[in-house]
Every structure is written in structure tokens, then in C-alpha cells.
Amino acid sequence: MIRKESTSNTSFPPIVADIRHYDDETILVQIIRRNSTPSADCSKVNGVNLEQILRIRVIHPNATVNEINLDLNYLNIDPINYCLYNDNFTHFNPIRIYPLQKPFILLNYINTTNSSDPTTYDEWGEVIDWNGIIKSKIFFGPSYGTMSAIQLNIDKTLGFLRIATVKKDYLMWTEWQQYSVDTSGKLSNLTSAKLTLRDFSNYSMPIISTVMQYFILIIRMTMIAICYFRVAG
């Protein structure tokens, strides 16, 4: 299948920012475009300015496509999300997408009260469906750029695990949070706990989903298994 994105009203070509897939090989493609109009928020963090539209393509195995094009006002998210800003000398995309149970998509993004002050950044999660309709949203916690990660359960109906560094005053720790998404697309926080790590970004710590519906965190030569318990109802 060959598909061409429209380039009307822009001189910048589309860029594939991320590709994910569901269990049946339905594909999610996140598309971004640069914006020639300077953004004050983006300039504050010396980032690359993007068009303020969330573009996702849901490509089905039969080659049909759902086009999702959502503007900033509809999503009600901060303009800083449309800026590839520098984080450890890399261009970090604040909006990340994850394929939940069909037909839902998890958006991980940032909100802030002061775009020039990263200490005010918070991470949020929002669920939309393949028609771009918002189903729910939830506050994850403070944001520190790349210092968080999300791993879906191997069974998408059982939600996901989020690992993040948390800072408070002069203290720092790593926290894991477990979330579920029901059949209506509602996000819920099931449980959370601290790990004995100050900053997981300083460790090589991949998160693995197992066929037994566990999550395994591999920290150097140590393995920590976090069990997933199915929630009744």
C-alpha cells in the first residue's frame, strides 16, 4: 500500500515520529511537521517548532485508514507539546502514543504553568479512540523529560506500568505506577510504590512484559519482578 500525506498549506514534508502496533497488526503512525511560524513557548526551550496538530494514522490490516487530526484547542494541552526540545542533547517529543486495547490510544503529554521553567512540567495521560474522541485523562506526576517510561501489559486489556523519577526538595526517588483502562476507555490508577533507586535514568533498566502478565525490570545484574493482578469487575 502506498499512501501520500497532503502537503497543502505547508512547505515542510511530514515526518514519521513514531510507529506502534496492536496485536492484530493494526498500525499506529504518529506524524509531525515543522512549523515556519515561530512559537514563543518553543523559543524558550531552544526547541524545534512543530505544527500544533496531533496527527495519527490508524492503518488496518485490510489497508483502510483512520485519519486522526486533532488541534491544540480540542485536546486542551499546552503548546509546549508541539516543540521538539533539547533533553540531553537530543530532540525529545513531549507527545508519545501507545496502542491500548482496541480501539483506544494512550497519549502521554506535558502540561505546565510556565513553559520556560521545566520544574513546573507535569505529565498527563489521555485516552482517545480511533475517531479522535477523548475518553478520559489522568494526572501521572511531575515531568522530567526522558526520566519516565511506559510499558504496556502483554495483554492490552490489563493496562500498563509507568516508571518515573520523582523529585521533592532535595530528595529523589523512583516510583512505579500501575494503570488500567476499561472497555469505555476510562483510565484508573490501580496502585503505586517506590523503588530503591534514586534516578532510574542513570541505570540500564529495560521493562519487559511477560506472557504470564508480569512486568520485569532488569537493573544491571538484578531482576525485580512486579506481579500484575487482574482486577475483579
N, C-alpha and C positions, 0 to 999 in steps of 0.2 A: 504494500500500500504506500503510495506517495501522497503526502499532504503538504500543502503550501500555506503558510500563515500570511494573512494580509499585511502589507506594509504601507497601507494608505495613511496619510497624515503623519508620517514619520520617515526620517532618513536613516533610522537605525534598524538593523535586522533583528529578528527575535533570537534570543539566546536560551537554550535549554539549561535551566538552573538545577533541576533535579528530575530523576525518573524513579518511580516506585511501582510496585505491582501487587495485586490481590492474589489470592490462592488460585483463582481460575485463570490467571494470566491477564486479567484486565489491567491495563497500564494507566498510571497517573503520570502526567508530564507537567512540570511547572515551568512556565515561560516568563522571561523578564525582558524588558527593553530599556535601553538607556534613554534618558530624557535630556534634551538640549537646554531646557529651561532650568536655570539654577534654583536649588532649593535651599532656603536658609537653614533648615534643620540638618541637611546633609553637609552643608559647608562647615557647620560647627564641629563635625567629627572628621572632616577631611575625607569624605567618602565619595563613592561614585553614585550619582543621582539616577534614579530609575523612574519610569512612568508609574503613577500611583494607581495602578490597576493590578489586581491579583488575577493572573491567567493560569488556569488549569485545564488540561485536556484529559478527558477520561476516554481511553481507547479500548473498545471492547474486542473480544476475540473474533467477532464477525465483521470487524473493521468499521463499525459505526462509532461515532464520536460524540460525546457530550462536551460542549464548549462552556466553560465557566469563566466569566469576565466580571469581576466584582470591583467596584470602585471603593475608594477610601471612606467615603461618607456612609455607604451601606454597611461596610464592615465595622465602622466606628473604631478604627485603630489609628495609632499615632503615625504621622508622616515619616518618622524615623525608620519605619519598617520598609520604606521604599528607598533605602540607601544601603549600598554595599560599603560598610565602614571597616576601617582597618582594625584588626584584632590580631596581635602577634604577627604583624606584617603580612596578613592575609586579608582578603576581602570577604567578610562574613555576611551572609544573607540572613537578616533577622527573621524572615518568614520561612518556616520549614513545614513540609507537608508529610503526612503519614496515612497509609491506607488502613482504616479500621475495618470492622465488619461491613460488608456491602449493605447499603450504598453510602457509607459515611467516610468523610475525610477529616482528619485532625489537622488543624492549623496551630502551630506554635509560633507566637509572635511577642513583640515587646510593646508595653505602654510606659509612658513617662510623663512627669510633670515639668521636666526641664531637659530638653534633648542635649544640651551642652554639658550636662552633669550625669555621667554614667551611674553614679550611686543612686539615682532616682529611677533607674530602669527596673521594671517588673516584667516577669514572664507570665503569659496567659495561654490558655488552651481554648480553642473554639472548634466546635464540630459543625460542618456543613454537609449537605447531601449533594448528590450528583447534579441537582438543579441549582445549586448555589444558595439554597435556603439555610439560614442559620438555625441550628437545633439547640445548642447550648454553649455556654462558655464557663470557664473556671479559672481562678487565680492559682498559679503554680508557686510563685515565690519571687524573691529578688533575682534579677538577671545580672550575670557577669560574663556576657559574651559567649564564648565557647565552653564555659565551665558548667555545662549541663548536657544531658543526653537522654534520649527516649528510646526504649526497646519494646516493640510490640510482642505480646504473647504469641506463641506459635499458633494457638487457637485465637483468631482475631475477636471472637465473641467474649474473650476473657480480659480484654483491655490491654494495659501496658504498664511498664515500670519506668519511672523517671528518676535519674540520679543527678544531683546538683550540689555544688558548693554553696554554703551559706556563710555569710559574714555578719557579725554583730559586734560593734565597737572594735575591740582588739582581738576578738575570738573568731575562729574559723573552723567549720566542720563540714563533713559530707553527709547528705541526707538522701534516703531513698523514699519514694512515694509510689504507691500502687493505686491505679485508677481503673474504673470500669466504665463501659459505655453500653447503655441498654438498647433495646430494639427501637426506641424512639429517638435515639441519638443523644440522650442525656448523659453528661459526664459526672462522675462521682468519685470522690477521694475515699478509698477503702481504708487505707492505713499508711503509716509512715514511721520511720525510725532513723536514728543517727548511726553512721558507721564510724569506726575509729580511724578515720583518715582526715587530715586537716584540709587537704585540697586534692580532689581526685584528678584534676587536670595535670598534676605533677607525676601521676602514675600511668603506667601502661595497663589499662583496665577495660578490656572489651566486655560487653554484656552479651550473653548468649541465651537464647530461648531454646529449651529442650522439648523433645517430643512428650515428655512426662508433665509438661506445663509448669516447669520450674524456670526460674531465672538463675543463671550462674554468672558471678562476677569473678574474673580471673585477675588477681592482683599480684604481679610479679610471679612468684612461685607458690602463691597461696590461693586457694579456691574458697569462695564464700557462696554457699547456695541459699537462695531465698525462695521458700516454697510459695506456690500460688494455691490458695484455697478457693474453690468455687463457692460463690455467694448464693445462698438459698434465695429463690424468688427471682 
